[in-house]
Amino acid sequence: MQQIYRSFPLKKVSDQVPLVVSDNYSGGQLAGETLVKSGAKRLLFISKAPVRNISAIREQGFFDYCHEHNITVAKFVTRDIANFVDDFATFINKNTVNTTFKYDGIFSDSDEFASDFYFLLTQKGINVPKDVQIIGFDVARIYSRQQIFLSSIKQPTAEIAKSSVEKLLSQMNQKTTTTASHNHVTLPVHFVKGMTTL
């Protein structure tokens, strides 16, 4: 299948300024693969409008994985409003019968939205991860000792910082301008298991 994500523009200052990013497309694929291997069969992508830039790439990776493996997948995106979490709550209410939610595997392009969805599901009496598994993106922590709560796709932040500095120093020491292809570095992501997947 053609990887449509390549048509999404990445944020960059110019072709002469290094761009170091994590592999967001593979992160979306990894989320889909992890949910399926953990037993999920009806997958859902959730986010907040507008879904663009790296979020759109993460979404595309997730959907491409599902389509390539004939996995049932759907999408729900809230409105771009201050109380967007209300849209999540309405969606959950419409898709829940007693304590059974229509989907059993959820991926979000951010830990923030994944966390919102988790708390709304548990308020409805839905068991996470027994009945519904959730994966976010970023492995966000407030402090270094904080235990990982959400299962999530982790970006290699230390490696991104290191590679960015190395690219800039290398460019400063060169007399000629580096081409755009040599200024773009994509680093791998990996899955970090929390308490929201089996």
matplotlib code that plots the C-alpha trace (Angstrom):
import matplotlib.pyplot as plt

x = [0.0, 1.2, 2.3, 0.1, 1.8, 4.7, 2.4, 2.1, 4.5, 6.8, 7.5, 10.8, 12.5, 14.2, 16.1, 19.3, 18.2, 18.4, 15.1, 15.3, 12.1, 10.8, 9.3, 5.6, 4.3, 5.9, 4.6, 1.0, 1.7, 3.3, 0.2, -2.0, 0.2, 0.5, -3.3, -4.0, -1.3, -2.9, -6.2, -8.1, -10.3, -12.3, -10.0, -10.6, -8.5, -9.3, -8.1, -9.1, -9.6, -7.6, -5.5, -2.5, 1.2, 2.8, -0.7, -1.9, 1.2, 0.6, -3.0, -2.1, 0.4, -2.3, -4.9, -2.5, -1.6, -5.3, -6.2, -3.2, -4.2, -8.0, -8.6, -11.9, -11.0, -12.9, -12.1, -13.6, -12.3, -13.8, -14.6, -11.9, -13.6, -12.6, -14.7, -13.9, -13.8, -17.6, -17.5, -15.6, -18.2, -21.1, -19.3, -18.7, -22.4, -23.7, -21.4, -21.9, -24.5, -24.6, -20.8, -19.9, -18.1, -18.3, -14.5, -11.9, -8.7, -8.0, -5.1, -4.7, -2.0, -1.4, -1.3, -3.5, -6.5, -5.9, -6.0, -9.2, -10.8, -9.5, -11.2, -14.4, -14.6, -13.9, -16.6, -19.0, -17.9, -15.9, -12.8, -9.5, -7.5, -9.6, -12.4, -10.8, -7.1, -5.7, -2.4, -1.3, 1.8, 4.7, 5.0, 4.6, 5.9, 5.7, 8.7, 11.4, 10.3, 6.6, 5.4, 4.1, 0.3, -0.7, 0.7, 2.2, 4.6, 7.8, 9.8, 13.6, 13.8, 17.4, 18.5, 16.6, 18.3, 21.7, 21.3, 20.0, 23.1, 25.4, 23.8, 24.0, 27.7, 28.5, 26.8, 28.6, 32.0, 31.3, 32.1, 29.4, 25.6, 24.3, 21.6, 18.0, 18.2, 21.2, 19.5, 16.5, 16.9, 14.1, 14.7, 12.8, 10.1, 9.2, 6.3, 6.2, 3.7, 1.7, -1.5, -3.9, -2.9, -2.8]
y = [0.0, 3.5, 5.4, 8.5, 10.2, 11.3, 14.0, 15.7, 18.6, 18.5, 21.7, 23.1, 26.5, 26.0, 23.4, 24.6, 24.2, 20.6, 18.8, 16.0, 14.1, 10.8, 8.3, 9.3, 7.1, 4.0, 5.0, 4.9, 1.5, 0.2, 1.3, -0.7, -3.7, -3.7, -3.4, -6.3, -8.5, -7.8, -9.1, -5.9, -6.4, -3.2, -0.3, 3.4, 6.5, 9.5, 13.1, 16.8, 18.9, 19.9, 16.7, 17.9, 17.8, 15.0, 14.1, 13.4, 11.2, 9.2, 8.7, 7.6, 5.0, 3.6, 3.4, 2.0, -0.8, -1.6, -1.6, -3.7, -6.3, -6.1, -4.8, -3.0, 0.6, 3.9, 7.5, 10.1, 13.7, 16.3, 19.8, 22.5, 24.0, 24.7, 21.9, 19.3, 16.6, 16.8, 15.5, 12.5, 11.9, 12.1, 9.7, 7.2, 7.4, 6.8, 3.8, 2.1, -0.4, -1.1, -1.3, -2.6, -0.1, -0.6, -0.6, -2.6, -0.9, 2.9, 4.9, 8.6, 10.9, 12.3, 11.1, 14.0, 12.8, 9.2, 10.1, 12.0, 9.1, 6.6, 8.6, 8.9, 5.2, 4.2, 6.6, 4.6, 1.4, 0.2, -1.8, -0.7, -2.7, -5.8, -4.6, -1.7, -1.1, 2.4, 3.6, 7.3, 9.0, 10.7, 9.0, 12.3, 12.7, 15.6, 14.4, 11.7, 9.2, 9.3, 5.8, 5.2, 5.1, 5.1, 2.7, 4.9, 5.3, 7.0, 9.5, 9.3, 12.8, 12.5, 11.2, 14.0, 16.7, 15.1, 14.7, 18.2, 19.6, 17.4, 18.5, 22.2, 21.9, 20.0, 22.7, 25.5, 23.9, 23.4, 25.9, 24.7, 24.5, 21.1, 19.8, 19.3, 15.5, 15.5, 17.9, 15.6, 12.9, 10.5, 8.5, 5.4, 5.2, 2.4, 1.1, 1.6, -0.5, 1.1, 0.1, 0.6, -2.4, -6.1]
z = [0.0, -0.8, 2.2, 1.9, 4.8, 2.6, 1.2, 4.6, 5.0, 8.0, 9.9, 9.0, 8.9, 5.6, 3.6, 5.1, 8.8, 10.2, 10.8, 13.3, 14.1, 15.4, 13.0, 13.6, 10.8, 12.3, 15.7, 14.4, 12.8, 16.0, 18.0, 15.7, 15.7, 19.5, 20.0, 17.6, 19.2, 22.6, 21.3, 20.2, 17.1, 16.8, 16.7, 17.1, 16.5, 18.6, 18.5, 18.6, 15.5, 13.6, 13.0, 11.0, 10.7, 12.8, 14.3, 10.7, 10.0, 13.2, 12.2, 8.7, 10.0, 12.3, 9.5, 7.0, 9.4, 10.0, 6.3, 5.4, 8.0, 7.4, 10.9, 11.6, 12.3, 12.9, 13.7, 16.1, 16.2, 18.6, 17.6, 18.1, 21.1, 24.7, 26.2, 23.6, 26.2, 26.2, 22.6, 23.8, 26.6, 24.1, 21.7, 24.5, 25.6, 22.1, 21.7, 25.0, 26.0, 29.7, 30.3, 26.9, 24.6, 20.8, 20.4, 22.3, 21.1, 21.1, 19.7, 20.1, 18.7, 22.1, 25.7, 26.7, 24.6, 25.5, 29.2, 28.8, 27.1, 29.7, 32.6, 30.7, 30.0, 33.6, 34.8, 32.7, 34.4, 31.5, 32.4, 31.0, 29.9, 30.3, 28.0, 26.2, 25.6, 25.1, 23.6, 23.5, 22.0, 23.8, 27.2, 28.9, 32.5, 34.9, 36.9, 36.2, 38.8, 37.8, 36.9, 33.4, 33.6, 29.9, 27.4, 24.8, 21.9, 23.1, 21.1, 21.5, 22.9, 24.1, 20.7, 19.0, 21.0, 20.5, 16.8, 16.4, 18.2, 16.1, 12.9, 13.8, 14.9, 11.7, 9.6, 11.4, 10.7, 7.0, 4.4, 2.0, 2.6, 3.5, 1.1, 2.4, 2.2, 4.5, 6.9, 7.5, 10.2, 11.3, 14.5, 15.6, 18.3, 20.6, 22.7, 26.4, 28.3, 31.0, 32.7, 29.8, 27.6, 28.4]

ax = plt.figure().add_subplot(projection="3d")
ax.plot(x, y, z, "-o")
ax.set_aspect("equal")
plt.show()
